[in-house]
Every structure is written in C-alpha cells, then in structure tokens.
Amino acid sequence: MNRREQRAALRQMLFDDLVDEHLKLLEAYNALHAKMTTALVTVKKEGAPPPDVRQVFDAYFQLYEKRYGEKPAVNRDKDGANIKRLIRSHGLARVLELLRAYFDSVDPFVIGTGHHLGAFTSPNVFTKVMSHSKAPMLSPRTMGNAQAARRFLERYEQQP
C-alpha cells in the first residue's frame, strides 16, 4: 500500500467514525426531544382551568364581545390564577356580579382600563368596583352565617 492509499484509508476511517458519532448524537437528540415534547403536552393537558374559573372566563368573554364586538386578549395562566384567588376570597357568585358591575361602571378610571381582565383582577380596580357595587360586601362565610341566622329566626317565630 502506497502513501496515497494509506491516506485515503485513513480519511475513510475518520469519516466513518465521524458519521457514527453524528448518528449517535442525532439519536440522543431525537430521544431527548421526544421526552420534552411529551412533557410539554402533558403540562398543557393538565393546565385546564377549574370549572369556576372557566365560568368567569366565559362570562368575561361574553361581556367583552358584547361591548367591543371583538374577542379579548387574555393571559389564561396569570388571569386564571388571579380569578381563582378572587373566587376563593369572595365566592363565584360575587365575582360574577362584580364582573358585570365592572362592565356597567361609568367611572372614568375603570373605562380607561379598556375592561381588560388583568385590570379587573388588580386590587385597585377590584376594590373600586366593589365600592360602587350595589350588593353588600359579604364573604361566602358571612352570607352562610346570615342565612343560618335567618332560618333560626324563622323557626323561632313559628314556635308558639
């Protein structure tokens, strides 16, 4: 074997090694990509909002489209977490009532927010809407206590 043939054989061996190395890296990349894609799909499937939050989102979409004639831009993760917090603090019925009051408000500051959901869930705007709302500010627990007291008084008055 002369020098030229030796160089050609050496080049072929190096080329074959590089191709093998490249194929191994490609297989490892594909395996890792498949794992990551599966993990992302799993997270997205688990990320569906709870029924109460979905109900507030639906009401918001209806009110916004009725007022502006277009679909709103919503950050479902951030706004969903804020809505969940409001529902936990005030109850679903109260949040839905305040959402309607938010769209009915004539306050220039509230109108200036463009009725975005992020503005509604911010403490400043939410407190402003609550203060202008006609319904009393009662927590679900306080409302439950008031109903229990009302039932007790009805039974007490019915006794001879």
Residue, then its C-alpha position, 0 to 999 in steps of 0.5 A: m500500500n502506497r502513501r496515497e492509499q494509506r491516506a485515503a484509508l485513513r480519511q475513510m476511517l475518520f469519516d466513518d467514525l465521524v458519521d457514527e458519532h453524528l448518528k449517535l448524537l442525532e439519536a440522543y437528540n431525537a430521544l431527548h426531544a421526544k421526552m420534552t415534547t411529551a412533557l410539554v403536552t402533558v403540562k398543557k393537558e393538565g393546565a385546564p382551568p377549574p370549572d369556576v374559573r372557566q365560568v368567569f372566563d366565559a362570562y368575561f368573554q361574553l361581556y367583552e364581545k358584547r361591548y367591543g364586538e371583538k374577542p379579548a386578549v387574555n393571559r389564561d395562566k396569570d388571569g386564571a390564577n388571579i380569578k381563582r384567588l378572587i373566587r376563593s376570597h369572595g365566592l363565584a357568585r360575587v365575582l360574577e356580579l362584580l364582573r358585570a358591575y365592572f362592565d356597567s361602571v361609568d367611572p372614568f378610571v375603570i373605562g380607561t382600563g379598556h375592561h381588560l381582565g388583568a385590570f379587573t383582577s388588580p386590587n385597585v380596580f377590584t376594590k373600586v368596583m366593589s365600592h360602587s357595587k350595589a350588593p353588600m360586601l359579604s364573604p361566602r362565610t358571612m352570607g352562610n352565617a346570615q342565612a343560618a341566622r335567618r332560618f333560626l329566626e324563622r323557626y323561632e317565630q313559628q314556635p308558639 
